[in-house]
Amino acid sequence: MERARRDHRGVTAFRTEKEENKVQHSGAARTTGTEVAAFRLVGLHKTFGTHTAVDHADLTVAPGSFYGLVGPNGAGKTTMLSMAVGLQRPDEGSASVHGVDVWQEPLAARRLMGVLPDGLAMPERLTGRELLTYLGQLHGLDAAEAARRTGELLAVMELDGSAERTLVVDYSTGMRKKIGLATALLHGPRLLVLDEPFEAVDPVSAATIKKILKRFVAGGGSVLISSHVMALVEQLCDTVAVMAKGRVVAEGPLDEVRGGRSLEETFVDLVGVEIGGGEGLSWLAS
């Protein structure tokens, strides 16, 4: 029997009662009377040679939050998220998902989160249906349940037409983002961590992804996205963090962080850069 969170139906209602019991009885997931963060990063630190990519960064995603992480290129966002989800080992610091330590209890933590890393590599000689069916069985779903979830996800992602018979290698950028999101949702996570999920995505695919993410949050899930697009973060997110030079320089509710201005204006001030492009290039003038 399946148990849906709240009354939500759709892609977030994909956890069986057996799986729900595993989550609830995970030792590190028990609370002590206070709310446990959906995602907590404490003192994450990573250097490559003499370069510090992430400098003792802290970040907290509350349950039910739609959280945006913004920063310039090279700020350390991807490195921080890679460490946080268990793809890259930090030099220092810790990360936990609903109280479960990502590095101490990796299997329990990965049951709780769905991840869409930047540049996700997938088995490309499979169709979308074959890919999801295969991954579902790797997650321990029986064949019937894997097939049911696969069918629903392909329909919700609008990949159940001709795209269903197309190999992943022939997918467009938007289709790849959507099938990547489907792989992240397949096992019924409580947290989504998505690195640049809208990069190079067409408006139609972007609208589909936004709708799915909003449904996920409405159903009790939490979402963390990284993005360069300030308008997108302002449209979707209730909480935001600004990262610069490997450190989280601001974090909090969206309205508090931007302080009555646009997020872009606040971002430029916080990261300490000057906007160029006003000098030179005289040959472009008519």
C-alpha positions in Angstrom: 0.0 0.0 0.0 1.3 3.5 -0.8 1.1 6.4 1.6 0.9 9.9 0.1 2.2 12.9 2.0 -0.7 15.2 2.9 -3.4 15.0 0.3 -1.1 15.6 -2.6 -1.3 13.4 -5.6 1.1 13.0 -8.5 4.9 12.5 -8.7 5.5 13.2 -5.0 3.1 10.4 -3.8 5.5 7.7 -4.8 6.6 6.2 -1.5 5.4 2.8 -0.4 4.4 2.2 3.2 7.5 0.0 3.6 9.8 2.8 2.3 8.0 5.3 4.6 8.8 3.1 7.6 12.4 3.0 6.6 12.6 6.8 6.6 10.7 7.2 9.8 12.9 4.6 11.7 16.3 5.8 10.4 18.2 6.4 13.6 19.6 9.8 12.6 16.3 11.0 11.4 14.7 11.0 14.8 14.0 14.4 16.3 14.4 15.6 19.8 11.4 17.9 20.0 12.7 20.5 17.5 12.3 20.6 13.8 15.0 18.9 11.8 16.2 20.8 8.7 15.5 19.3 5.4 19.1 20.0 4.4 21.9 21.3 6.6 25.4 22.0 5.5 27.9 22.9 8.2 31.4 24.2 7.6 31.9 22.6 4.1 35.4 23.2 2.9 37.3 22.1 -0.2 40.6 23.1 -1.7 42.2 22.1 -5.0 45.9 22.8 -4.6 46.3 26.4 -3.5 42.8 27.3 -4.6 39.9 27.3 -2.1 36.8 26.4 -3.9 34.4 26.3 -0.9 35.4 28.1 2.3 33.6 26.7 5.4 30.2 27.3 3.9 27.0 26.9 6.0 23.5 26.5 4.6 20.1 25.4 6.0 17.0 24.5 4.0 13.8 24.3 6.1 11.2 21.6 5.5 8.7 22.6 2.8 11.0 25.4 1.6 11.7 26.3 -2.1 15.3 27.5 -1.7 17.4 29.3 -4.3 21.2 29.4 -4.3 22.8 32.1 -6.5 26.3 33.2 -7.2 28.6 34.2 -10.0 30.5 31.7 -12.1 33.3 30.2 -10.0 31.6 31.0 -6.7 31.7 27.3 -5.6 28.1 26.5 -5.9 28.5 23.2 -7.9 31.4 22.1 -5.7 29.4 22.8 -2.5 26.4 20.9 -3.8 28.5 18.0 -5.0 29.9 17.6 -1.5 26.5 18.1 0.1 24.9 15.2 -1.8 27.8 12.8 -1.5 29.4 13.1 -5.0 32.6 14.7 -3.7 34.2 14.3 -0.3 34.8 17.5 1.6 38.0 18.3 3.3 36.1 19.5 6.3 32.4 19.9 7.3 29.3 17.8 7.2 25.9 17.6 5.4 22.7 16.0 6.6 19.3 15.4 5.0 16.4 15.4 7.5 19.0 14.6 10.2 20.7 11.8 8.3 24.4 12.4 7.8 25.3 12.2 4.1 28.7 10.7 4.6 28.1 8.6 7.8 24.8 7.0 6.4 25.0 7.5 2.7 22.4 4.9 1.7 19.8 6.3 4.2 20.6 9.8 3.1 20.2 9.0 -0.6 16.8 7.5 -0.1 15.7 10.9 1.2 16.9 13.0 -1.7 16.7 13.3 -5.4 19.7 14.9 -7.2 20.0 16.5 -10.6 23.7 17.5 -10.9 25.0 19.8 -13.5 26.0 17.8 -16.6 24.3 14.7 -15.5 25.6 11.6 -17.3 23.0 9.0 -18.2 22.9 5.7 -20.1 22.3 7.2 -23.5 21.5 4.1 -25.5 18.2 3.6 -23.7 14.8 5.1 -24.2 13.3 7.3 -21.5 11.1 4.4 -20.4 13.9 1.9 -20.4 16.1 4.3 -18.4 13.5 4.9 -15.7 12.5 1.2 -15.5 16.2 0.3 -15.0 16.8 2.9 -12.3 13.6 2.0 -10.6 14.8 -1.6 -10.2 18.2 -0.3 -8.9 16.2 1.5 -6.3 14.7 -1.8 -5.2 11.2 -1.3 -6.7 9.5 -4.4 -8.0 8.8 -4.5 -11.7 5.2 -3.5 -11.5 5.8 -0.5 -9.3 8.8 0.6 -11.4 6.6 0.4 -14.5 3.7 2.4 -12.8 6.0 5.2 -11.6 7.8 5.3 -15.0 4.5 5.7 -16.8 3.3 8.5 -14.5 6.6 10.4 -14.7 6.8 10.2 -18.5 3.2 11.5 -18.7 3.8 14.3 -16.2 7.1 15.3 -18.0 5.3 15.2 -21.3 7.7 12.5 -22.6 5.1 9.8 -23.2 4.7 10.5 -26.9 7.3 10.0 -29.6 10.0 10.9 -27.1 9.3 7.7 -25.2 10.6 5.8 -28.2 13.6 8.0 -28.7 17.0 7.2 -27.3 18.3 9.5 -24.6 21.3 10.3 -26.8 18.9 12.0 -29.2 17.0 14.0 -26.6 17.0 17.8 -26.8 18.4 19.8 -23.9 14.9 20.4 -22.5 14.1 16.7 -22.8 17.3 15.7 -21.0 16.5 18.1 -18.1 13.0 16.6 -17.8 14.2 13.0 -17.9 16.9 14.0 -15.4 14.3 15.4 -13.1 12.2 12.2 -13.5 15.2 10.1 -12.3 15.5 12.3 -9.3 11.8 11.9 -8.4 11.5 8.2 -9.2 12.2 6.8 -5.7 9.9 9.3 -3.9 12.4 11.6 -2.2 11.7 14.3 0.5 14.3 16.7 -0.8 15.4 17.7 -4.4 18.8 19.2 -5.0 18.9 20.6 -8.5 22.0 22.2 -10.0 21.0 24.7 -12.8 17.8 22.8 -13.7 16.7 25.5 -16.2 20.0 26.1 -18.0 19.5 26.1 -21.8 15.9 24.9 -21.4 13.2 26.2 -23.7 10.2 28.1 -22.2 7.7 25.2 -22.7 10.0 22.7 -20.9 10.8 25.3 -18.2 7.1 25.8 -17.5 6.6 22.1 -17.1 9.5 21.8 -14.7 8.3 24.8 -12.7 4.9 23.3 -12.3 6.3 20.0 -11.1 8.6 21.6 -8.6 5.7 23.7 -7.2 3.6 20.6 -6.8 6.5 18.8 -5.1 6.8 21.6 -2.5 3.0 21.9 -2.1 3.0 18.1 -1.3 5.5 18.6 1.6 8.8 18.3 -0.2 11.7 20.7 -0.1 13.7 22.0 -3.1 17.1 23.5 -3.4 18.0 24.9 -6.8 21.1 26.7 -8.0 20.7 29.3 -10.7 22.3 32.3 -12.4 18.9 33.7 -13.3 17.8 36.1 -10.5 14.3 36.6 -12.0 13.7 32.9 -11.9 14.8 32.6 -8.2 12.5 35.6 -7.3 9.6 33.9 -9.1 10.0 30.5 -7.5 11.8 30.7 -4.2 10.8 31.7 -0.7 14.4 31.5 0.7 17.7 32.5 -0.9 21.4 32.2 -0.3 24.1 34.3 -2.1 27.5 32.7 -2.6 30.7 34.4 -3.5 34.3 33.3 -3.4 33.4 30.0 -1.8 31.4 31.5 1.0 27.7 32.0 1.7 27.6 35.7 2.2 23.8 36.1 2.8 21.0 33.7 3.6 17.4 34.1 4.6 13.8 34.8 3.4 13.9 36.3 -0.1 12.4 39.6 0.9 14.9 40.1 3.8 17.9 39.3 1.6 17.0 41.6 -1.2 16.0 44.4 1.2 13.4 46.2 -0.9 15.4 46.0 -4.0 15.6 43.5 -6.8 17.6 40.4 -6.1 19.9 41.3 -8.9 20.8 44.7 -7.4 21.4 43.1 -4.0 23.4 40.3 -5.6 25.8 42.7 -7.3 26.4 44.6 -4.1 27.0 41.4 -2.1 29.4 39.8 -4.4 31.4 43.0 -4.7 31.7 43.4 -8.5 31.4 46.3 -10.8 29.3 46.1 -13.9 31.5 46.5 -17.0 30.8 47.0 -20.7 30.6 50.8 -20.6 34.0 51.5 -22.0 35.8 50.5 -25.2 34.3 48.8 -28.2 34.1 52.1 -30.0 34.1 50.2 -33.3 30.6 49.0 -32.5 29.2 52.5 -32.7 27.7 53.6 -36.0 
